[in-house]
Amino acid sequence: MKRMKLLLTLLLALLLLAACNSSNEGDGPADNDATGGEEPATTEVDEELEAAKAKFEPLGEIPVPEDNEMTEEKIALGQMLYFDERLSGNNKLSCASCHAPGAGYGDGLATFIGFEGFEGHRNSPTIINSGYYKENFWDGRAGGLEEQALGPIQAEGEMNQNLDELIEELNAVPGYVDEFNKVFNDKITADNIAKAIATFERTIVVKDTAFDKYLAGDDDAISDEAKEGMKLFVGKASCISCHAGPLLSDHNYHNLGMEGDDGRFAVTGNETDKGKFRTSGLRGIADTAPYMHDGSLATLEDVVNYYNTGGGAHPNKSELMKPLNLTQEEVSYLVAFLESMSGDIPMVEKPELPQ
């Protein structure tokens, strides 16, 4: 009898244990839901930053004129001419003298030094991304790169070379005669010289920057400080009022308050253009100091501080130039953002020149 009671007790215990386990298995998912479980973490979206980012766009491919297609042979010829001192009146200066690869395709000087030590009054603008501009030079006196290329060669204070004499000199170099015939199926002309140099200059492009990587979706490509600077660029500082579009330039001319140079006025004769200069694109800017048309600002911090004060006192100063009231921390954020727009500059060396 006792044995029977023991067996019944054991059987009842087993049944209770099975029922308990079944209940626990059924309750498992409900318990996880009740405690939150392991759900994916959500990332807080910075809406101000996303709105700022949406105002920018990639640079895209450089425009090429229909009558001057890019070829490897033409690029190589243009590179030869770019570095050849025979393009100057004294055979001592080349395009690279004022637009050197190692100086961000400028010369690192406030204002250029030209023919026989001539002291220019403007900064040598970089040729980085110059093929994207609708007009060239600080005052926009030249259109495309083909027109721009011949300007410094002929200018008395720059390379001081008569084009007819240059063509005669290059025709005396068999290697150049062969190169022009191969590239253009034509003789050496001023037009072909310009086309070759312009073609080479169109290869000097900076667009694979940390800033561009960020636009393409790499959120870690630029620093948190640079992101704060981006917000300021489109917001409080309103830099984007002029530095807009793919090139980060409005292709327009503005008076920033600097005196002593009539700028665009010399080209148009319009009183409203006095003291106006072209808005520069910003990619590669960290490598092209000093800044402004007169090279008077040595660093990017100097540039931002200049804008922060509202600029100079020129009577024709743009209405856009007003004090920004940025803190020094905000100035540093803007500088960080500008620095993110610089990338690897195409470095080229002086090739072997035709003889």
C-alpha positions in Angstrom: 0.0 0.0 0.0 2.8 2.4 0.9 4.6 1.5 -2.3 1.4 2.4 -4.3 1.2 5.8 -2.6 4.9 6.5 -3.3 4.3 5.7 -7.0 1.3 8.0 -7.2 3.2 10.8 -5.5 6.1 10.5 -8.0 3.7 10.4 -11.0 2.0 13.6 -9.7 5.3 15.3 -9.3 6.3 14.5 -12.9 3.0 15.8 -14.2 3.4 19.1 -12.3 7.0 19.5 -13.5 6.0 19.0 -17.1 3.1 21.5 -16.8 5.5 24.0 -15.3 8.0 23.6 -18.1 5.3 23.9 -20.7 4.1 27.2 -19.1 7.5 28.6 -19.0 8.1 27.9 -22.7 4.9 29.6 -23.6 5.7 32.6 -21.5 9.2 33.1 -22.8 8.6 35.4 -25.8 6.1 37.4 -23.8 8.7 37.9 -21.0 11.2 39.2 -23.5 8.7 41.6 -25.0 7.8 42.8 -21.5 11.4 43.6 -20.7 12.2 45.2 -24.1 14.5 42.4 -25.4 17.3 43.1 -27.8 15.8 45.6 -30.2 17.9 47.5 -32.8 19.4 50.8 -31.5 17.9 53.9 -33.1 20.2 56.8 -34.3 19.1 60.3 -33.6 19.0 62.3 -36.8 20.5 65.8 -36.8 17.8 67.5 -39.0 19.8 70.7 -39.2 22.8 68.9 -40.5 20.8 66.9 -43.0 19.1 70.1 -44.2 22.6 71.7 -44.6 24.0 68.7 -46.4 21.1 68.8 -48.9 22.2 72.2 -50.1 25.5 70.8 -51.6 26.1 68.7 -54.7 29.1 66.9 -56.2 31.3 68.8 -58.7 30.7 66.4 -61.7 32.8 66.1 -64.8 34.7 69.1 -66.1 33.1 70.8 -69.2 35.1 70.4 -72.4 34.6 72.6 -75.4 33.4 70.8 -78.6 36.3 72.2 -80.6 39.0 71.2 -78.1 38.5 67.6 -77.1 40.7 66.0 -74.4 43.3 63.5 -75.7 46.4 62.1 -73.9 48.7 63.5 -76.6 47.2 67.0 -76.3 47.5 66.9 -72.5 51.1 65.9 -72.8 51.8 68.7 -75.2 50.0 71.2 -73.0 52.2 70.0 -70.0 55.3 70.7 -72.0 54.2 74.2 -72.9 53.1 74.9 -69.3 56.6 74.2 -68.0 58.5 75.7 -70.9 60.3 78.9 -70.1 60.7 79.7 -73.8 57.1 80.9 -73.6 58.4 84.1 -71.9 60.1 87.1 -73.5 63.3 86.4 -71.6 63.2 82.6 -71.6 63.1 82.6 -67.8 59.5 82.3 -66.9 56.9 79.6 -67.5 53.2 79.2 -66.5 54.5 77.1 -63.7 56.5 80.0 -62.3 53.3 81.5 -60.9 51.2 78.3 -60.8 53.5 75.7 -59.3 52.2 72.2 -58.4 53.9 72.3 -55.0 52.2 75.6 -54.1 48.7 74.5 -54.8 49.1 75.7 -58.4 49.7 79.2 -57.2 53.0 80.7 -56.1 52.6 81.0 -52.3 53.2 84.8 -52.5 50.7 87.5 -51.6 51.2 89.1 -55.1 53.0 87.7 -58.1 56.5 88.5 -59.3 56.6 88.8 -63.0 58.9 89.7 -65.9 62.3 90.9 -64.8 61.1 91.2 -61.2 58.0 93.2 -62.0 55.9 93.4 -58.8 52.2 92.6 -59.5 49.4 93.9 -57.4 47.2 90.7 -57.4 47.6 87.2 -56.0 48.3 84.4 -58.5 45.0 82.5 -58.6 45.2 78.7 -58.4 44.4 76.8 -61.6 42.8 74.0 -59.5 39.3 73.4 -61.0 39.8 76.5 -63.2 38.1 74.7 -66.1 34.8 74.9 -64.3 34.7 78.7 -64.2 32.6 80.5 -66.8 35.1 83.4 -66.7 38.7 83.5 -65.6 41.0 85.8 -63.7 40.1 87.7 -60.6 38.2 90.3 -62.7 36.7 87.9 -65.2 38.4 89.4 -68.2 38.8 86.1 -70.0 36.2 83.5 -70.7 37.3 79.9 -71.1 40.7 78.5 -70.4 41.7 78.8 -74.0 41.3 82.6 -73.8 42.9 82.7 -70.4 46.0 80.8 -71.4 47.3 83.4 -73.8 46.8 86.4 -71.4 49.7 86.0 -69.1 52.0 85.0 -72.0 51.4 88.4 -73.6 51.1 90.6 -70.5 54.1 92.9 -70.2 54.3 92.5 -66.4 53.9 88.7 -66.5 55.7 86.7 -69.3 56.0 89.6 -71.8 56.1 87.4 -75.0 54.9 88.5 -78.4 52.8 85.7 -79.8 54.3 86.1 -83.4 57.8 85.8 -82.0 56.8 82.8 -79.8 55.4 81.0 -82.8 58.6 81.7 -84.7 60.7 80.5 -81.8 58.7 77.2 -81.4 58.8 76.6 -85.1 62.6 76.5 -84.8 62.2 73.5 -82.4 61.8 70.4 -84.6 60.3 68.5 -81.6 57.5 71.0 -81.2 56.8 71.1 -84.9 56.3 67.3 -84.8 54.2 67.4 -81.6 51.8 70.0 -83.0 51.5 68.1 -86.3 50.8 64.9 -84.4 48.2 66.4 -82.0 46.4 68.9 -84.2 47.4 67.7 -87.7 48.3 71.4 -88.1 51.2 73.8 -87.7 52.0 75.8 -84.6 49.5 78.6 -84.0 48.5 80.8 -81.1 45.1 79.1 -81.1 46.7 75.6 -80.9 49.1 76.7 -78.2 46.1 78.0 -76.1 44.2 74.8 -76.8 47.0 72.5 -75.6 47.7 74.5 -72.4 44.0 74.7 -71.6 43.7 70.9 -72.1 46.5 70.3 -69.6 45.0 72.7 -67.1 41.6 70.8 -67.3 43.4 67.8 -65.7 44.1 69.8 -62.5 41.0 68.9 -60.7 40.2 68.4 -57.0 36.9 66.8 -56.2 37.6 63.6 -54.3 37.8 65.5 -50.9 36.6 64.4 -47.4 33.7 66.8 -48.0 32.8 65.0 -51.2 33.1 61.6 -49.5 30.7 62.9 -46.9 28.2 64.0 -49.5 28.4 60.6 -51.1 27.3 59.0 -47.8 30.4 58.4 -45.7 29.2 60.0 -42.4 32.6 59.6 -40.8 34.5 61.3 -43.7 34.5 64.7 -41.9 34.8 65.6 -38.2 32.1 66.6 -35.9 33.7 70.1 -35.9 33.4 70.2 -39.7 29.8 69.2 -39.5 29.1 72.1 -37.2 31.0 74.3 -39.6 28.7 73.1 -42.4 25.7 74.2 -40.4 27.2 77.6 -40.0 28.2 77.8 -43.7 24.6 77.6 -44.8 23.1 79.2 -41.7 24.5 81.9 -39.4 27.5 82.7 -41.5 25.6 82.5 -44.8 28.7 81.7 -46.8 26.5 79.8 -49.2 25.0 83.1 -50.4 28.0 83.3 -52.7 29.8 79.9 -52.4 27.0 77.8 -53.8 26.4 75.3 -56.6 28.7 72.4 -57.6 31.8 74.6 -57.8 31.0 76.4 -54.5 31.0 79.6 -56.4 28.1 81.7 -57.8 30.3 82.7 -60.8 29.6 86.2 -59.8 31.6 89.3 -58.6 31.3 90.9 -55.2 33.0 93.8 -53.4 34.1 92.5 -50.0 35.2 95.9 -48.7 38.8 95.9 -49.8 40.2 99.1 -51.2 42.9 99.9 -53.6 41.9 97.9 -56.7 39.0 98.6 -59.0 38.6 94.9 -59.9 35.8 94.1 -62.3 35.3 97.9 -63.1 38.4 97.8 -65.4 36.7 95.2 -67.6 33.1 96.5 -67.7 33.5 100.2 -67.0 30.4 100.1 -64.8 30.6 102.1 -61.6 28.7 99.4 -59.8 31.5 97.0 -60.5 34.2 99.0 -58.7 36.1 96.8 -56.3 34.3 93.6 -57.3 36.2 90.3 -57.7 35.1 86.8 -58.7 33.9 84.4 -56.1 36.4 81.6 -55.8 35.5 77.9 -55.7 36.5 76.2 -52.4 37.8 72.7 -53.2 41.5 72.6 -52.5 41.4 75.9 -50.6 43.5 74.7 -47.7 46.5 74.3 -50.1 46.2 77.7 -51.9 47.2 80.3 -49.2 47.5 83.3 -49.1 43.9 84.4 -49.8 41.9 87.1 -51.5 42.7 89.0 -54.7 45.6 90.8 -53.0 46.9 87.9 -50.9 46.4 90.0 -47.8 45.0 87.2 -45.6 47.5 84.5 -44.7 45.3 81.7 -43.3 41.8 80.4 -43.5 41.2 81.6 -40.0 42.2 85.1 -41.1 39.6 84.8 -43.9 36.8 83.7 -41.6 37.7 86.4 -39.1 37.6 89.0 -41.9 34.1 88.1 -42.9 33.1 87.9 -39.2 33.9 91.6 -38.8 31.8 92.5 -41.8 34.8 93.3 -44.2 36.4 96.6 -45.0 35.1 100.1 -45.6 35.0 100.3 -49.5 32.0 102.6 -50.4 30.8 100.0 -52.9 30.9 97.1 -50.4 28.3 94.4 -51.0 25.2 94.5 -48.8 25.9 90.8 -48.0 29.0 91.8 -46.1 27.8 92.3 -42.5 29.2 91.3 -39.1 28.5 87.6 -38.5 28.8 87.6 -34.7 30.5 84.2 -34.7 32.3 83.1 -31.5 35.9 81.9 -31.9 34.7 78.4 -31.4 32.3 78.9 -34.4 35.2 80.3 -36.4 37.2 77.2 -35.7 34.2 75.1 -36.9 34.0 76.9 -40.1 37.7 76.5 -40.7 37.4 72.8 -40.1 34.7 72.6 -42.7 36.7 74.5 -45.2 39.7 72.3 -44.6 37.5 69.2 -45.3 37.1 70.5 -48.9 40.8 69.9 -49.7 42.0 66.6 -51.1 44.9 65.2 -53.1 46.1 67.7 -55.6 47.3 66.2 -59.0 51.1 66.5 -58.8 52.9 66.7 -62.1 56.6 67.3 -62.9 58.3 69.2 -65.6 58.5 66.8 -68.6 61.4 66.5 -71.0 61.0 69.4 -73.4 61.2 69.2 -77.2 64.5 70.2 -78.7 
